[in-house]
Each structure stands twice: as structure tokens, then as C-alpha cells.
Amino acid sequence: MEQPVVRRAAAADGPAFLELVRGLAAYEKLAPPDAEAERRLLRDAFGERPRIEVLLGELEGRAAAYVIFFETYSSFLARPTLYLEDLFVLPEARRRGVGEALLRHLAREAIRRGCGRMEWMVLDWNRLAIGFYERLGASRLAGWLPFRLTGDALRRLGGQGDPH
């Protein structure tokens, strides 16, 4: 069995990257990005001022997985944190080492950048992913709750809408 290849995605990989993002949306039973969101993804990954970094995991020369990541910062560690936004492996490519190869690559990148940690979130129903991450040594954060502002609530707080 061929070993997975991990490499940085380039603009030419845009169609494969978007197809994998659509695969993640289907897996999570979410609406995929619309055309405008897809354009923003490509701009933010491959444009003049990238906001995200993308790696592809390939099996037999074909993109079978991807990760989106970026840096955040820990004031208490006074070091960057490598934040993993997405990790998706095509169903037919699972259990072939590509997900682990991507995470190992990211761990090496975090160390190279002087990061104090890597962080990500996983859906509570995704038992396969939870087991996978725990087998690799990751631990769940106790006592932390994710919060999110979107849509009207974000606009109101930002002073862009009706305050009531």
C-alpha cells in the first residue's frame, strides 16, 4: 500500500480543495459553500494575503484529504497556537494513514514555528474522530465552552444594526 503524501496546496489545487470541502459539508450534513463562499475560500487560501493555509493529503497521486489551519496566540504561553480549522479524509481513504500523516505534519510545523500547542474542535457525535484524536495523544478540554457570534447578533454588537 502506497504511503500518503502531504503537501502544501497551491492555487492549481483549488478545484480539488473545494471538492474536499464539499465532502466535509456532506459528512457533517451541512450546506456546502455557495459560489461566493468558494471564491472567498480560494482567495483566502491562495490570494495575495492568505488568511488560511491548506495542506492536501494524497493517496496514489489523488487528493484524498485536506486540512485548513492558521495561527492564533496564547497570551499565557506567550507563544502562537496552531489552530486546525478543518480536517477531512474522503470515506474511501480512511484507515489508510492519510489523516495521521496530516496531523503529524502539522505537529512538526507547530514545533518548527515555536507554537506552544495545537488546538481544534470536533463535533460531539463524531465518535470516529474523537477516538482517532485520543489514540494520537490529544486530550479534551474540560471546562471550556465554545461561543460564536454570527449574522444579526454580530452586526448588532459591531454597531451595524438595530441595537434592540
N, C-alpha and C positions, 0 to 999 in steps of 0.2 A: 504494500500500500504506500502510495506516494505521501511524502511529508508535506504538511501545509506550508505555504509561502506567505509571509506577512510583508506588506509593503505599503508605503505612503501612497494614497490615491492622488492622481493627477486629474487635471481638467478633462482629459480624454476619457477618464473613467466615469464621468458624470452619468451617462445612461445606466451603467451597471450599479452605481451607487444609489440612484433613485429607485431602481427596481428592488434593491435590497431594503430600502426604506419602506417601500410599499409592502414588502413581505413582512416587515415588523408590524406595520399597521394592521395587516390581515391577522397576524398571530395574536395581537392584543385586542382584536375586534374593534378597532378604531377606524375612523375615516382617514384615508391616506391624504397626504398633502395635495392641495389643488395646484393648478398650473402656476399661479403666482407664488405660492409657497415653495414649489420646486425651484423656481428661478432664484428665490432668496437663498435656498439651501446651496445651490451651485455657486452663487455669488459669495456667500459667507464661507464656503469651503475653499474655493479656488480663485476668488477675486483678488483685487489689488490689496485689500486689507482684510485678510481672512480672520474670521471670528472663531472658527472651529477648525480642528484638524481631523482628518479622516484616514483610517487605515483600512486596507482590504485584506482579507484572508482568502487565499486562493487554494483550490484543490484541482489538480490536473489542468492547470492553466486557466481556470474559470473562477470568477469572483463568487465565493460561497458564503462570505461573512463580511461584516464591517463593524467598525467602532467609530463613534464620534467622541472626541474628548477635547478638553480645554483646561486651562489653569484657573483655579480660584486661589484664595490666600487665607492662611490661618494666622491671625494676629497672635495667638498664644504660642504657637510653634515658631512664629516669625519665619515661615517657610511657605512656598507655594504648595498647593494640593492639586494633584492631577485628578480632575473630575471626569468620570466616564458617563457620558450622557446616554449613549446607545451602545448596545452590543447585541447583534443579531446574527444567527447562523441559520442558513436555509435548513428546513427539516431533513432533507435528504443528505445533508452534510454533517449532521450531528453525530457525536460519538466517534469522530474521525480526527480529533485533536486540533481542529482549527480554532475553536473558541479558547482553548487553553493556550495555544500559540499566540493569539492576540493578547490575552491577559499577561502572559509572560513578557511579551514585547513591551506592553505598556508599563509593567513593573520596572523593567530595565530603563525605559525612558524616564519614568518618575525619579529613579535613582540618579540618572545622568543629569537631570535638571535640578537636583537638590531638593526635591519635594519631600515633605515630611510624611505624606500619606497619599493614598488613593481612596477615592470615595465614589459611590454610585448608589442608586436606588433600585429596588426590584419590587415588582408587584407581589402582594402577599399571596396571591393564588398561584404564582409561578413556582411550584414546588421543584421542578427540574432545575431551574436556575438557582434557587436557594441552595439546594443540595450541591450543585456544581461549585458555587462560590464557597460554601463551607468546606468542601473537600480540598479546595486550594488554600485554605487558611484564613479566609475572610470571616469577620465577625459582624453580627448585627449590632446596630447602635441602639442601646436601651435609653429610654428617657427623652428621645428626640422625636418630634412630630414635624412632618413636612407641612409647610404653609405655601399658599400660592395666591397671587392676585392676578386676575385676568379681566378682560372685557371692561364692562361698565365700572366695576369696582376699582380697577387700575386707573381708568380715566378720571374717576371722581377723586381718588387720592392724589392724583397728579394735577388736579385743578382743571381738568379738561371736560368736565361735565357738571350736571346738576349736583350740588353738594348734598341734596336731601334725597 
